[in-house]
Amino acid sequence: ETGVTQSPTHLIKTRGQQVTLRCSSQSGHNTVSWYQQALGQGPQFIFQYYREEENGRGNFPPRFSGLQFPNYSSELNVNALELDDSALYLCASSLDFRSVSEQYFGPGTRLTVT
Amino acid sequence: TQLLEQSPQFLSIQEGENLTVYCNSSSVFSSLQWYRQEPGEGPVLLVTVVTGGEVKKLKRLTFQFGDARKDSSLHITAAQPGDTGLYLCAGKANQAGTALIFGKGTTLSVSS
């Protein structure tokens, strides 16, 4: 059974640029949630995708957007990067949205905005 | 807004000591989870507690859910260096129903 994978591992971008982060969910899981974890903080919910549709969104601006593909892999896109966007971005998959309490996290993508 | 407050924020102890980490909220949660996160990795689920008053044991780790389902604790007996990491509690956000709310975490350092 393949776990949750994320790419790239690390990324450095300049303020104003755009970035795309990728996540492959665990086999058999149709729900993917994205979280932002700033240094010294717990993860904060960005949004969730269930069967290719957004199924909930946290308190993040519209420049944070996402996609989920038929194979349930997912992308997180961030436009007009700001310095405060520097964080660890975590992807988590679950069997479906009803079992969000049983999420499995990937290793994260460390984004640095300069 | 539902919040989870964890204490202490940092804990540095010697191998063999016991410790307790707390997770408190003014809101009721349908379930609470405890995760451990190591540097450069994502959180790993340790346990889920669902019933008020529930106690679960995982080797040297004991997890308790408060009777009112507003708080939880994690007790580690005879801590080992391998227990070092960031311990996070998380609860299902009742309003959204689809996301987890995380506390800020407790950073534990166990030295030999």
Interface residues (C-beta under 8 A of the other chain):
Chain A: V4 S33 Y35 G40 Q41 G42 P43 Q44 F45 Q48 Y50 N55 G56 G58 L90 A92 F97 V100 S101 E102 Q103 Y104 F105 G106 P107 G108 R110
Chain B: L4 Q6 S31 Q33 Y35 G40 E41 G42 P43 V44 L45 T48 L88 A90 K92 A93 A96 G97 T98 A99 L100 I101 F102 G103 K104 G105
